[in-house]
Every structure is written in C-alpha cells, then in structure tokens.
C-alpha cells in the first residue's frame, strides 16, 4: 500500500500528480504526508516548518560544564532561600554548610549524581560565595558551637542534600584539646574574637595546664578562615 512507499517515491509523487498504488491512481490531495525525524531523537530535538519546508533541529546534548553550572545555580538558590528564611539582610554574615544524604546508595546512577554534585560545589564555591556572601563548606567543618539559623533537606537534581546556615563561630585546629574547644566555644563570641584580634592569642588553663592558642594557627575567628587556611596549606 501507500504506507510502503520509499522516501524517494513519496517525494517524486508529491512533485507530480501522485502515485500509482496497486493499479490505482492516488492523488496528492488525497494523502496527508507527515514528516518525522528519524535521527538520534535522544540527542536531537526536531520540528518541521510547514511554511518554508525546512527541518529545524537542536542539539540537546548537555555538556559537563553546562550541567555543573546548573547545579551551582541550584545550590546557590538554596543558600539564598536559607538566608531569607533566617531573616538575614545582604550585609549580615553567616556560614553555610552542606551534606549529601545519598552516600550509602548502591545505585550506580545515584552515586554518579552525588559525585557530580560534590564536584560542582567544589568548582563553583567562589560563585556561590559571590552570590550569597558566605562560603559553602562540608557539614563536617561546622564548629560544635555554631548556632543554626536555618536549615533544610532538599532535592538538588535527584540528590538529597542537607543544608544549613549558622552564625559565625570559632574553629580550632585538630590538636586542640576538646575541653579547651568546649570552654572557648561557650564564651561570648564577640568578646573572644576581640581578645584574639587584639592579642593575637588566647591563654586557657585546663586541668592545671595552660594552653596558648595562636590566632590563625590553633584557633580561627570563623570556620571560613579555618577552611581557607586548610585549602591554602594543600596547595
């Protein structure tokens, strides 16, 4: 029947008076020709323009850099919403943390999404900071004394992520005794910061032993400064 005609036969018939199908003449006005794109439909989006008789195709391939940029925009949007939920204005300082919740998944596709998200955050950290005025850090770097201002568990492109923003808090080097960390974390933050800025250090006596913590080495005024010092040391 006419459905079995080849592409060339259809084009030839449309240019003439029609087709002879099984001994019968079929006119062009008796047939509706539907054009379909038969290429790689997963990559290409195609549409036929009836007015000028052209096929318009768009390459729908998402490049890695495009995907990373989109992930960074989504993460930035979540941080901005957290700031708004906390009632912060543009100049208010805070520190942001995140943790991916899907790390134990056995789904290879999900694990790939998790790694892509982590890579996007690492590469886009400066962009997030520029838009939100806070550095986005792994939740493991949050000081115990940092007070949570707003938090949410949200889906970012198929990956569950726990995010929060906190008030700035002192951060400590790993070899500072826990009791010293706990004590300094319990003091008034602004007063301790002023002492460190004025003296460059702070002395704490704990269990009959005096510990001297140097600003920028043993203790940092914010988790952001501690993070930046760690990253600088790795270079």
Secondary structure, 3 states (H helix, E strand, C coil): CHHHCCHHHHHHHHHCCEEEECCEEEEHHHCCCCCCCCCCCCCEEEEEECCCCEEEEEECCCCHHHHHHHHHHHHHHHHHHHHHHCCCCCCCCCEEEEEECCCCCCCHHHHHHHHHHHHHHHHCHHHHHHHHCCCEEEHHHCCCCCCEEEEEEEEECCEEEEEEEECCCCEECCCCCHHHHHHHHHCCHHHHHHHHHHHCEEEEEECCEEEEEEECCCEECCHHHHHHHHHHHHC
